[in-house]
């Protein structure tokens, strides 16, 4: 899949645990884990907005794109 989820990087930068983030944005730890691993087929804009608000970032800080040769 060419979309890469970089949520773990932002969590590390913010020194925040995934469990705490899940509680703050009212999402299950399981669903957040699936999102972090890139095993989801989509994400709601509402969820993306909550992530960005809580992590003080932009959607582009959480998602990246890679073509066949690597990250663009």
N, C-alpha and C positions, 0 to 999 in steps of 0.2 A: 504494500500500500504506500503510495507516495506521500501521504500526510503523516507527519511525525509529531507526536504529542510530547512537548517539552515541559510538562507540568512539574515533573520531579526537579528539574533545574530551578524553576521559580520557587518551589517549596524550599529548596536548599538555600537559595539566596535570601529568602525571607525568614529562614531558620524556623520553619513551621512544620509540624507533623501533619501527615495526611489525615490522621484521626481527628485532629483539632479543626482542620479545614472542613472536613465532612460535616462536623457538628455545626460549624458557623454558617454554612450555606445550606444546611438542611438536606443533605443527600446521604444515602447509605454509604458506609465504608466500602462495601462490595462494589457499588456502582462507581465510586471514585477510583477504586483500584483498577477496574476495567478501563476507565477513561485514561488513567495514568499509563497503562500498559499498551494503549492503542487498540484494544480489542473491541471497541465499539464501532458501529457503522455510522453513527451520527451523534451530535450533541445539540441540545436545544439552545437557542440564543439566550433564553432566560438563565440557564445553567452557566453558560459562558459569561454572561453579564455578572452573575454572582461571583464567579471565580475571579474575574477581573477586579471587581470592587474589593473583594477581600484581600487579594494579593497586590492590589495597587499596580496593575499592569494593563497592557492592551492585549487583545486576542492574538496578535502576532508574536507576543512574548510566550504564548502557550502552545502555539502550533507552528510547524514549519513544513516546507514542501521539498521533497527530493525527487528529482527525475531519475532515470535509469542509471545515470553516471554518478549520482550523489546528491548532496544537498545543494539547492540553488540559492 
